Amino acid sequence: MERDWVAMKVDREHMKVTLTLKKCQRIEKEGISVKFVEDFLKENGIVAGINKEAIQTLISNKPYGTEIVVAEGKVPEDGVNGHYKFLMPIEDMKAKPKVNPDGSVDYANSLEIAMVKEGELVAVYQPATRGKFGYTVYSEMLNPVPGKEHGPLNCRGLVSDDDYKEYRARFTGRIYRDRGKIVVDKVYVVNGDVDVEHGNIHFNGDVEVKGDVRGGLEIHSEGNIYVHGHVSNCRLFAEKNITIKKGVQGKYECEIVAKEDVAGNFMERCRVKADGNVYANSLLDCDIYARKRVIVMDKRACIIGGTVTGMMGVTVKNLGNEAEIGTIVHFGEISRFQQQLNSYLNKLKKVRDDISLLEQNLYVYEHIDLKKRTKETEEIRMKLVRAKVVRTAERNQLNAQIDLISEEIAEVKKEADIKVLGTVYPGVVIMSEGDKWIQREAYRDLVYRMKNERIEMLDSTEFEMEKKRERR
């Protein structure tokens, strides 16, 4: 749109209007007013978002030939999705030790447990908003996208009000996130030592010991075990993780078993078995088994004596010592996984045979003539149906376990190694799949791995360069 004194431009979205003044007699002699410009805009349908200050600047400064924005529409603000506001800190990582940049484990901060009291308000629902409408310079309404409402909170151990707007703790316990679910687990807290006076502990949730665990005692937990002090010659069993802030002095009579990770500042003369990783800053004369990896990292971290097995490998600062104390390290022994895999495959074959037989019998009972069906035949049919459901569930579970072990075997073949970031000393024996490497001299910065069914030793720099070439 043009006049002798101005050119007007409106963008495609109708969200911005610019005016460009032209030199003409009207402006030079008569001048123009803000109202004059506003009337011009309204005559052309521009009725919303007019900026009077911009118009005043235009007529005062007279920037000929320059586009000046004099009107702008408003972009609609989309609504916010419904969400939950949490009123307290919630753990994201369950019992995982915090690793410092140098690889050591920060045990001072590894036992920060988020707790909640029974009846305490945990989460409040924030409803979705509709958003705010926008408009064009022609005063056309622009609709926002309304937010979506969120369903009930995915949780366990919390109780909600009738309309699922507020969630409170069902009982006092530990609160954390587990794969998108907010969970409150019961926590059994011992404010001092676990000793003879206190007795053994069997608990269906987490166990937290503020002091030490004395000799001759047991703790069984269906969750995690946290010990702020020392562990002596005792027995610890957990369905999840075990974390020991100070360390273990086992006197060859301590047994520690976890379905996930085990972490301790130091471990001496004890047996440890973890289906996950084992973390420590030193291992002295221990029998260690980790289904995943053994990680012993600190400025002076070391493994001295005993037998250490990391199926996925071992990462350690120093291996052995100058006294050449015998130290045995196993890694990447696929045969252990293979034995378990074969056991599952045999069980799977039996379950499949059972399902096949059940299906044959079901076929007979499901095709009985309606006139010949009796209460007894219907009861037999239902028993067969229930048995098939049970066996099918067993088959699915076995298939999942077989897939998991197969993946672990593939990972062991590809990734298992022993990384020594400091010194490996004479007296160390490396073993894997029937092969043995006896360390005769002290070396630094090494990697041991399996290649062509033999253990080989590489300089760590050479190993990393080779890995880079493989990734290309």
N, C-alpha and C positions, 0 to 999 in steps of 0.2 A: 504494500500500500504506500503510495507516494503522493505528496503534495508539493507545492512550490517551496515550502519552507522545511519539509521533513520527509524522511523515508522511514517507514515502520516495517519491522520484520518480526514474524512469529515463528518459533521453531515447530518442528513436526509434531511434537508431543503436546503442543499448546501449553507449555510450562514456562516459557520465557518470552518477553517482548522487549525489543530494543528500538530505540529511536536514534536517527542520525540527522543532526541539524544541517540545513543547507544555507548558504549565504543568499539572502534575498532582502528586498526592500521592507517587507513586513517586519522582519526581525530587527534590521538595522535602524529603522525610523520609529516604528510603533512599539516594538518589543512584544513579548507574549507573557501571559501569566500562567500560574500553576493550574488555575481553573480552566483556562483555554486548552491546555494540553490534556487535562483530565477529560474534558468534554470531547476532545478529538478521539481519545482512546475509547470512550464509551460509545461514540458514534460507530466505531468499528468493532463493537462487541466486547472490548476489554473492560471487564467490570470487577475482576477479582485480583487481589495481590498487588494493587497499584502502590508504588513507592513514591510518596510525595516528596521525600527528601531528595531522592534521585532526580525527580523532575525539577526541583528548585535548583539543584546543582547544574542541571542541564541549561536552564534559562539564565542562570547567573554567570556561568563560566563560558558559555557558548563554544563548546569544543567542536567546531565544525568538522564534519567528515569522520567523526569518531562515534562508534556504536555505544550507546549508554543503555543499560538494563533499567527499565522503568516499571516493570511489572513481572512478578514471578508467581507461579502456582505453588501449591504445597503437595509434596509427595506423601502418599498415605503411609502410615506406620503400621506394619503388620502386627498382629497380636502375638503375644508370648505364649508358648505352649505351657500347659499345666505342669507343675513340677513340685518336688518336695524340698522344703527348707529344713536342713538338719541343724539341730540346736546344740550339737556337741561334736568334738573331734571323733572321727571314725577311722580305724586302721584300714589301710589298703593292702598291706603285705602282712600275711600271717606268719609271725615268728621267724621271718627271714632275717638273718644277721645283717647288719649294716656294714658294707665293705668300704674302707677308706680308699682314697686314690692310689695309695702305695700297695693295695692288695690286702692289707691287714684287716682284721675284723674289729669293729668298734663295739666291744661288749658292754661298755659303759652305757650305751644308748640302745642296746638290742633288746632290752626288757621293758620298753615303754608300752604298757598295756592300757588301751582305752577301756575304761570301766563305766558302767551305767548302773544306777540304783533301781530297785523295783518300783514301778509306778512313775519313773521319771519320764517327762515328755521328750521324745527323741526327734520326731519329725512332724511338721505341719504342712498340709497340702496348700499350695498356692494355685488357685484356679486359673485356667487359661483366660487371656484377655481378648476382647474383640478387635483391638487395634483402634487406630484413629483415622478418620476419613481425610482424604485429600481433595484438592480441587485444581482445575486448570484456570488459566487466565480468563476463560470464557465462563467461569463459574460452573463448569461441569463437575459433578461429584465423582471422586475416585474412591472405589471401595478397597479397604484393606483386606488382607488374608487373615481370617480369625485364627487364633491359636487352637491347638488340639488338646483336648483333655487327656490326662494321664490316668491309667487304670490304678487299681489298688497297689500299694507298695509291695514289691517282691521281698519278703522278709521271713525270718524265723525267730521266735523268741520275743516278738512284739505283739501287742494287742491293740486293735483300733477301736474307735468309737463307731456308732451305727452307720454313719455316712462316710467312713474311711477318710476323714479329714485330719485326724490326729492319731499318732501312734506312740504308745508308751511301752516301757520295758515290762515284760511279763514277770521277770525276776532279776535279782542283782547278778551281774556277770560281765563278761568281756564282750565288747561290741566291735564288729569289723565287717568289711566287705568281702564277699566270696563270690567271684564271677557274677557280679551285678546284683547279688542278693545281700541285704542287710541282715546280719546274724547276731543274735545275743546268745552266747554260750555260758552255761554255769561255770563259775570259777571257784575252786576250793582253795582258800588262802590260808597258809600256815605262817603266822606272824613271827615265828622264831625258827628253831631247828626242827627237823624231823628226826627224833631220837627214840630210844626204847620207851620212854614215857609216853610219847605221842603214838607210837605204833605204826604199822603199815597203812598205806592209803590205797584204796580202790575207789575210783570216782568216774562218773559217766560224763565228765566235762573236763575243762582245763584245770590244772593244778599249779599253783604258784607258791613257792617256798621262799620266804624272805631271808632265811638263814641257810644253814648247811643241811645236807642229808647224811646222817651218820651211818656207820658200818652196820651190816647185818639186816638192814631194812629194805622194804620194797615200796615202789610207787607204780601203780597201774592207772593209766589215764586213757579215756576214750577220746581225748582231745590232745592238747599240748601240755608239756611240762616245762615250767620255768623255775630255775634255781638261781637265786641271787648270790649264793655263797659257794662253798665247795661241796664236792661229792666224794664220799669215801667208798669203802668196799661194800656197795649196796647194789640193788637191781632197779633199773628204771625202764618202764615199758610205756610207749605212747602210740596211739593210733595216728597221730599227726607228727609234730615236731618236738624236739627236746633241745632246750637252750640252757647252758650253764655259764653263768657270768664269770665266775672266777676260775674254776677248773676241776679236774678229776685226779685224785690220788687213789688209785684202785687197789693197790696191794695184791694184784693178780686175782682178785675175787670180785671185781666190779663188772657188771654186765649192763649195757645200755642199748636198747633196741627201739627204733622208731620207724613208722611206716613212711615218713617223709624225711626231713633233714635232721641232723644232729650238729650242734655247734657248741664249742667250749673253748675258753681261753687257752688252756693247756690240758693235755690228757696224758696220764702216766699209768702204766701197768694196768690196763683195763681192756675189756672186749667191747667193741662197738659195731653195731650192724644197723645200716640205714638204707631204706629203699630209695632215698634221694641222695643228697650230697652230705659229706662230712666236712665241716669247717673247723679249723683250729689254728692257733699260732705256734703250737709245738706238739709233737707226738713223741713220747719216750717209751720204748719197749711195749708197744700196744699191739693188739690184734684188731685191725680195722677192716671193715668191709662196707663199701658204698656201691650201691647199684648204679649210681651215676658217677660223681667225681669226688676225689679227696683234694681239698684245697687247704694248704698250709702256708700262709703268707704273712710275713711281718718282716721288720728289718733284720731280726736274728732268728726268723722262723726255721724250724728244722724237723726232720724225721730221723730219729736215731733208734736203732734196734727194732725188734718185733717184726710183724708181718702186716703190710698195708696193701689192701686191694681196692682199686678204683676201676670198676668195669669200663667206665667211659674215659678213665685216665686219672692222672695225678698232677697237680700243679704245686710245686714246693720251692721254697727259697734255697735251703741247703739240705742235701740228702746224705746221711751218714755223718761221721766226724773224724777228726784226726787220729783218734784211738782205734779206728778201723773196726768199730763194733759192728757185728753182722746185722745187716738190715735188708729185708726182703720186700720187694715191691712187685705186685702183680697188676697187670692191666690188660684190657681187651680180650678176656678169655671167653670167646663166643660159646665154647662148649657148655658153660654153665647155663647160658640162655637157651642153648639148643636142647639140653636135657629137659628144661621146663617146657619148652615148646613141644617136644615130643610127648610129654605127659599130657598136655592140653589136647594135642591132636588125637591121642588114644581115647581120651574122655569124650571128645567130640564125635568120634566114630561110634562109640557105644550109644551116645545120646541120639545120634541120627538113626541108628538101627532101632532104638526104642520108639522113636517117633514114627518110623516106617511101619512097625508092627502095630502101634496104636491106630494109625490111619487105616490099616487093613481091617482091624477089628471094628473100627467106627463105621467103615463102609458097610459092613455086614449089618450092624444094628440100625444104621440110618436108612437101610433099604428093606427093612422088615415091613411086610404088608400091614397097613393100618389096622386091619381087623385082627391081626395076630399079635399086636403090641400089647404088653402088659406092664403093670407097675414095676415088676422085676427087671424087664428088659430096658425100661426107661431109666431106672436107677443105674444099671450097668453102663448104658450109653453116656449118662452124665459123668460117671466116674472116669470113663475113657476120655471125655472132653476135658475134664479137669486135669487129668494126668498129662494130656497133650499140651495144655497151656503151660504147665510147670516145666515139662521137658523142652518146650519151645523157648521159654525164657532162659533155661540153662544153656541151650544151644546158642542163643544170641549173646549171652555173657561170655561163653567160651570163644566165640568168633571175635568179640571185641578184645579179649585177652590175647588171642593169637595174633591179631593185627598189631597190638601194642608191642608184643615181644618181637615180631618180625621187623617193626620199625626200629626197635632198640638194636637188633642185630645189625641192621644196615648202618645205623649210626656208629656202632662200635667199629665196624669194618672201615668206615670212612674217617672217623674223627679220633679214635682212642689213641692217646699218647701220654708220655711222661715228660713234663716240662720242668727243668731245673734252672731257676733264674739266678741262682748263686753258684755254689760249689757242690759237686758230687765227689765223694771220697772213696778210696779203696775200701773193700769190705761190703760194698753194696751189691746185691744180686737183683737183676731185673728179670722177671719171668712173664711169659705169655704163650699160651697155646703150645705148651711142651718145649718151647725154646727157652734158653737161659743165656743171660749176658752177665758175666762177672766183671765188675769194675776193678781194674788193676792199678789205675793211676787217678790222681785228682784232676778234674777238669771243671771249667766254668761255662755257664750258659749253654746247656745242652738240651736236646730233645731226643727221646727214644720213641720209636714207632715200629710197627710191624710192616714188613714189605717182603712179598714173595715167601710168606710163612717163616720169615726170620726177623729177629730183632736187629734193628740198625740204629746207630747213634749219629746224630747230625749236630753241627753247630746251629744255634738258634737262629742266627742271621740267615744261614743257608736254607733252613727250614721255612722261614717266613717268605723268603724270595720264591721258593718252590710253591708255596701256597698261593702267592699272588699270581704266578704263572698259570696255576690250575684254575683260578677264578676267571681268567681272561677268556 
